[in-house]
Each structure stands twice: as structure tokens, then as C-alpha cells.
């Protein structure tokens, strides 16, 4: 029974994701999702209380595996700076892309009041960043990073260095695409700047 329930939930999320990307949030209705599935609205409401909750789960479903896999890199055996470079390159591979830019623009366009963005900031996938905080604390304990700084703040600033480069340029339309060389160069620059500020 449980497997069937989870399978249905994942089916709803997959269909909803396709419709949200094709039509946007406001032009996608619960009825449209139900029709595309060949089911009923009652079935969807049994899993999600409203369209906002469904959209939020669609975004979390997309981001969760990506961030979880990327952040595992920070637990590796390599020196911290090499782990940060691997992470940064992987992060920009995903988030400095046309697909990610389209999703961010969709969220901004559909939710200009910021309510959904605030909800996503409290979402489970944000908690995945706690792995980075833990990795930075270990680096502080062994003397790789400065011990007189807050690890969570360092993680936020590292994220800002990554997001404020290529992903931001693509969001604004300054760039239409990024090459592998662009991403590697930006990743290395972010890591170098971070380590310059926080190396012990």
C-alpha cells in the first residue's frame, strides 16, 4: 500500500512539473494536472492541500537529489580546497545553466511578493547545506579554516560567491550560456576568494 501511495505522489509531481514548466504557475490548474494524469482533483488534494504546496514540492523534488549529491563531495578525503573546487564546479554545472535560469525566472515572475521564496528557504533541501556547515566546522577544528568565524556564515558567503557570478549573469540575461571553461574559471575564482578570506 505504501509503495503504491508513494508511486502516485511521484506521478503527480512529475506531471505537475511538466505543466508548470510549460504553462507557468498561474496558468496551470489542479484540474489540468488531474486531466493530464487521467485522474481526479480529489486524488491530487489527498496528497497536496493546494497548488502552492504542489509547486513547492515540485521544486524541492528537483533540487534535493542534486544538492545532496553535490554536498557529499565536501565529505571526501581530499584537502579542503580541492573539495571546494570540485563542489563549486559541480554547483555551477547545474545552476549556471539555461534550465536552472528558467526555473528561477519562473519563481520570480510568478511569486514577486516573495512568499514562495521564503517558504523554499525553509524547505528540506535547504537543510542539506548543514552538511557544508559540518564540513567547515571540521576544517576549523583541524586548522584549515579560521576558527574565529561562524561556520554557517562562511557557508552562506561561499554560496554568495558562487551564485553572484555566472548564475546571476544568466538570470539578468547578460549571458545566454556558459562554457565548461567559464564554469571552471568562475568556480576556481570563488574558491580562491573564499580561501583568501578564511584560510587559517
C-alpha positions as CSV (number, residue, x, y, z in Angstrom):
1,X,0.0,0.0,0.0
2,X,2.8,2.4,0.9
3,X,4.7,1.9,-2.3
4,X,1.6,2.5,-4.4
5,X,0.9,5.7,-2.4
6,X,4.4,7.0,-3.0
7,X,4.3,6.0,-6.6
8,X,1.1,8.0,-7.1
9,X,2.7,11.0,-5.3
10,X,5.7,10.9,-7.6
11,X,3.4,10.6,-10.6
12,X,1.5,13.7,-9.6
13,X,4.8,15.6,-9.1
14,X,6.2,14.5,-12.5
15,X,3.1,15.6,-14.4
16,X,2.8,18.9,-12.4
17,X,6.5,19.7,-13.1
18,X,6.0,19.3,-16.8
19,X,2.9,21.5,-16.8
20,X,4.4,24.2,-14.6
21,X,7.4,24.5,-16.9
22,X,5.2,24.6,-20.0
23,X,2.5,27.0,-18.8
24,X,3.8,28.7,-15.6
25,X,2.3,28.5,-12.2
26,X,-0.8,30.7,-12.7
27,X,-1.9,29.0,-15.9
28,X,-1.6,25.5,-14.5
29,X,-4.6,24.4,-12.5
30,X,-5.1,21.4,-10.3
31,X,-7.8,20.3,-12.8
32,X,-5.2,20.5,-15.6
33,X,-2.8,18.2,-13.6
34,X,-5.6,15.8,-12.9
35,X,-6.7,15.7,-16.6
36,X,-3.1,15.1,-17.7
37,X,-2.9,12.2,-15.3
38,X,-6.3,10.8,-16.3
39,X,-7.3,11.1,-12.7
40,X,-9.4,13.5,-10.5
41,X,-8.7,16.6,-8.4
42,X,-9.7,14.7,-5.3
43,X,-6.7,12.4,-5.8
44,X,-4.3,15.3,-6.0
45,X,-5.8,17.1,-3.0
46,X,-5.3,13.9,-1.0
47,X,-1.6,14.5,-1.4
48,X,-1.3,18.2,-1.6
49,X,-3.6,20.8,0.1
50,X,-3.3,23.4,-2.6
51,X,-1.5,24.4,-5.8
52,X,1.2,26.4,-3.9
53,X,2.1,23.3,-1.9
54,X,2.3,21.2,-5.1
55,X,4.6,23.7,-6.8
56,X,6.8,23.9,-3.7
57,X,7.2,20.1,-3.7
58,X,8.0,20.1,-7.4
59,X,10.9,22.5,-6.8
60,X,12.1,20.6,-3.8
61,X,12.0,17.3,-5.7
62,X,14.2,18.8,-8.4
63,X,16.7,20.4,-6.1
64,X,17.0,17.8,-3.4
65,X,19.0,15.0,-5.2
66,X,21.3,17.5,-6.9
67,X,22.3,19.3,-3.7
68,X,22.6,16.0,-1.7
69,X,25.0,14.5,-4.3
70,X,27.0,17.7,-4.6
71,X,27.4,18.2,-0.9
72,X,28.7,14.7,-0.5
73,X,31.8,15.9,-2.2
74,X,32.6,18.0,0.8
75,X,32.9,14.8,2.9
76,X,35.6,13.4,0.7
77,X,39.2,12.6,1.7
78,X,40.9,15.3,-0.5
79,X,42.3,18.6,1.0
80,X,39.5,21.1,1.7
81,X,40.5,23.4,-1.2
82,X,40.2,20.6,-3.7
83,X,36.8,19.5,-2.3
84,X,35.6,23.1,-2.6
85,X,36.8,23.3,-6.2
86,X,35.0,20.0,-7.1
87,X,31.9,21.2,-5.4
88,X,31.9,24.6,-7.0
89,X,32.4,23.2,-10.5
90,X,29.5,20.8,-10.0
91,X,27.3,23.5,-8.5
92,X,27.9,25.9,-11.4
93,X,27.4,23.0,-13.9
94,X,23.8,22.7,-12.5
95,X,23.0,26.3,-11.6
96,X,24.7,28.2,-14.3
97,X,22.5,26.6,-16.9
98,X,19.6,27.6,-19.0
99,X,17.3,25.1,-17.2
100,X,18.1,26.5,-13.8
101,X,17.8,30.0,-15.0
102,X,14.3,29.3,-16.4
103,X,13.2,27.9,-13.1
104,X,14.5,30.9,-11.1
105,X,12.9,33.3,-13.5
106,X,9.6,31.4,-13.3
107,X,9.6,31.6,-9.5
108,X,10.4,35.4,-9.6
109,X,7.8,36.1,-12.2
110,X,5.1,34.1,-10.6
111,X,5.8,35.0,-7.0
112,X,7.1,38.5,-7.0
113,X,5.8,39.0,-3.4
114,X,8.5,36.6,-2.2
115,X,6.1,34.3,-0.3
116,X,7.2,31.1,-2.1
117,X,10.8,32.1,-2.0
118,X,10.5,32.4,1.8
119,X,8.8,29.1,2.0
120,X,11.5,27.4,-0.1
121,X,14.2,28.9,2.2
122,X,12.7,26.9,5.0
123,X,12.3,23.8,2.8
124,X,14.1,20.5,3.5
125,X,16.6,20.9,0.6
126,X,17.9,24.0,2.4
127,X,18.8,21.7,5.3
128,X,21.1,19.8,3.0
129,X,23.5,22.7,3.4
130,X,24.0,21.6,7.0
131,X,26.5,19.1,5.5
132,X,28.6,22.0,4.3
133,X,28.4,23.7,7.8
134,X,29.6,20.4,9.4
135,X,32.5,20.1,6.8
136,X,33.5,23.7,7.6
137,X,33.5,23.0,11.3
138,X,35.8,20.0,10.9
139,X,38.1,22.2,8.8
140,X,38.1,24.8,11.6
141,X,38.9,22.1,14.2
142,X,41.9,20.8,12.2
143,X,43.2,24.3,11.5
144,X,42.4,24.6,7.7
145,X,39.8,27.4,8.2
146,X,39.8,30.2,10.7
147,X,38.2,29.1,14.0
148,X,37.1,32.6,15.0
149,X,34.4,32.8,12.3
150,X,30.9,31.2,12.3
151,X,30.8,28.1,10.0
152,X,27.2,28.8,8.9
153,X,28.1,32.4,7.9
154,X,31.1,31.0,5.9
155,X,28.8,28.6,4.0
156,X,26.4,31.5,3.2
157,X,29.2,33.6,1.9
158,X,30.6,30.7,-0.2
159,X,27.2,30.3,-1.7
160,X,27.0,34.0,-2.4
161,X,30.3,33.9,-4.2
162,X,29.0,31.1,-6.5
163,X,25.5,32.5,-7.0
164,X,26.7,36.1,-7.6
165,X,28.8,35.2,-10.6
166,X,27.6,33.2,-13.6
167,X,24.1,32.2,-12.3
168,X,23.3,35.9,-11.6
169,X,24.6,37.0,-15.0
170,X,22.4,34.4,-16.7
171,X,19.4,35.5,-14.6
172,X,19.9,39.1,-15.8
173,X,20.4,38.0,-19.4
174,X,24.0,39.2,-19.5
175,X,24.9,35.7,-20.6
176,X,22.8,33.2,-22.6
177,X,25.1,30.3,-21.9
178,X,28.3,29.3,-20.1
179,X,31.1,27.0,-21.4
180,X,32.8,24.4,-19.2
181,X,35.8,26.7,-19.2
182,X,33.7,29.6,-17.9
183,X,32.3,27.5,-15.1
184,X,35.7,26.2,-14.1
185,X,37.3,29.6,-14.1
186,X,34.4,31.1,-12.0
187,X,34.4,28.2,-9.6
188,X,38.2,28.5,-9.0
189,X,37.9,32.3,-8.6
190,X,35.1,31.8,-5.9
191,X,37.2,29.2,-4.1
192,X,40.3,31.3,-4.2
193,X,38.5,34.4,-2.8
194,X,36.8,32.3,-0.1
195,X,40.1,30.8,1.0
196,X,41.9,34.1,0.9
197,X,39.3,35.4,3.5
198,X,39.0,32.3,5.7
199,X,42.2,30.2,5.4
200,X,43.7,29.7,8.9
